[in-house]
Amino acid sequence: MPIVTLQVTREGSKPGNDSVTADEKAQLIAGVSQLLFDVLNKPLEATFVVIEEVDIENWGWGGLPVELYRKQQRLKPS
């Protein structure tokens, strides 16, 4: 009985979305479940997928809050 936890940021996948949509979550659940079936032969009905949305201010990268990190990356010369 696999249990998979996916953490995604609560910022949406495209303009106008401020979180992951129900359809996107359904696709993630289906895809992860299928992957476990394909790789580990785990039945779909025995696989549990939990999606946790993380507020953007609760996420850091490179020692910085993610928004500050992204801002620094945009300012770096290419």
N, C-alpha and C positions, 0 to 999 in steps of 0.2 A: 504494500500500500504506500506508494510514493506520495509525499506531500511537498509541493513546490511553492515557495513564496517568491513572488516577483515584486520588486519595489520600483515604482516609476515616480517621476516628479509630477506634482500637480501643477502643470503649466500648459497642458494641451499639446496636441500634435500638429495643429495648424491654426492660422489666424482665426479668431473668434471662439476657439475652444480654450477654456481655462482649466480643463482636466481631461483625462482620458475618457472617451465616450463609451457608452455601454456596448456599442458594436465593436469598438477596438478591444475592449476587455474580453468580449466573447471570442474574438479572433485569437487573442493571446492564450486564452484557456484552451481552445481547440488545438492551437499549434503546439503548445507545450505538452499537452496530453498525447498528441500524435507523435511527437518526438520521443517521448518515453516509451510509447508502444513500438516505434520503429527501432530504437536503439536497444532497449532493455526488455522488450516483449511484455511490457506491463499493460494489462487491459485498461481500456479507457474508463470503464466504470470503477476501477480501483484506484484511479489517480485523482488526487485533490490538488487544486491550484488556488492559491490565495494571492490576491493582488492588493498591495498596500500602496496608497498614494502618499507621497512625502511632500509636504509644503516646501516650496523653493527656499524659504528662509531657514529651513531645517536641514539643508544639504550643503556640504562643503567639498572643495576640490583644491588640491595644491596648497593646502593650508589656509584657504580663504573661503568666505561665503561664496557660493557659486556665481552669484551675479557680479561680484567684484572680480572674481577670476575670469569670467567671460569678458568683462570690460577690459581687463588688462590684455587678454589675448587679442581683442579687436584692435588695440592700440599698438601692438607689436608690429614692427616693419616686416614685410614678407621677404 
